[in-house]
Structures are given as C-alpha cells and as structure tokens.
Amino acid sequence: MDKKKQMVEIWGDVVEIKSLIIAIIVSIVSTMGFYAIAPSDDKTKQLFFGLIGAVIGFTISAIFIKPKRIIVIEEKIEE
C-alpha cells in the first residue's frame, strides 16, 4: 500500500501537514507552559517566559522534525 503524504505550500516552502501540526502543537505547549510558570503579577516576565518557550518549541521542532525535501543539483553543459 503506497500512501502519499499530504503536502502544503507555506511561505514558498512545501511541508508535510503532519509535521506542521506536530511543530505547531509543540510550540504552543512550550510557549504557554513557560508563560504559565511566569509570575502572574509581572507582565514583562510573562512576555519573556513566553518568548523563551517559543524559542525552545522551535528548537525542539527543528531537531526532531527533519526536512523532507530532496535537492538535486544539475550542471548545464553548453556546447
């Protein structure tokens, strides 16, 4: 059984929908998790913690979700 992966184009790049959804969920969980542990009386720390969570979520996604593209370089031979 040959299953084709569903791909979608976002910002000029083609990505697999499953990987995109996983990356979004990881980023949301890490961002909101760090935001939730920030002191509730300090808006600056809440923003800072949320940004740290977003960077951590991006890093986790970049490490565990590998690119699916294949790059082929062809040389043009002129006669």
N, C-alpha and C positions, 0 to 999 in steps of 0.2 A: 504494500500500500504506500503510494508516494503522496505525501501530504505537502502541499505548497504552503510556505509560510506567508502570512499576510503582511505586506509591507505598505508603508505610507510615506509620502514625501513631506518633510517638515523643514522649513528654512533651507531649502536647497539640498537636503541630505535625505537619503532613503533609510528608514529604520523599520525594524520588526515591531509590530504592535505589542506583542507580549513583553518584549524587553523594555519598551517605552513605558508601559503601565507599571512594570516592576520598579523601574527607576523613579517614576513619579511617586509611587507608594513609599519607597524607601526615603525619598527626600521629604515627603510630608511628615512621615513618622519621626524622623530625626529632627526636623525643624520644630515641629510642635512639641516634641519631647523636651528639647532643650529650652524652648520658650516656657514650658510648664514648670521647669525646675528653677527658673529665674525668680528673684524676689518680686512679689506682686506690687510692692509699693514704689518700685523704681523702673520707670518706663525705659530709661536708657539701657539698663542691664537686660531688660526683656528683649529689646531690639538686638543687642549684642549677642545674647544667648541664642536667639532665633537665627541670626546670621551664622554663628558658629555651627549650629545644627544643620543649616542649609549646605555649608561647605563640607561638613562631614558626610551628609547624604550624597552629595555629588561625588565625593571621593570614593565612597563605598560602591556607588553605581559604576564609576569609571573602572574600578578594579575588577569587579565581578561580572560585569556585562561587557563582553568583548565585541569589537566591531565585526559585522557580518559581511563586509564588502571585500571584493577581490579586485585588486588593482593590476591592470595589465598595461605594461609599457611597450609600445610598438615603435620601432625606429622606421622612419621613412627613408627609403633608398631612392635617391634621384639618379636618373640615367643621363 
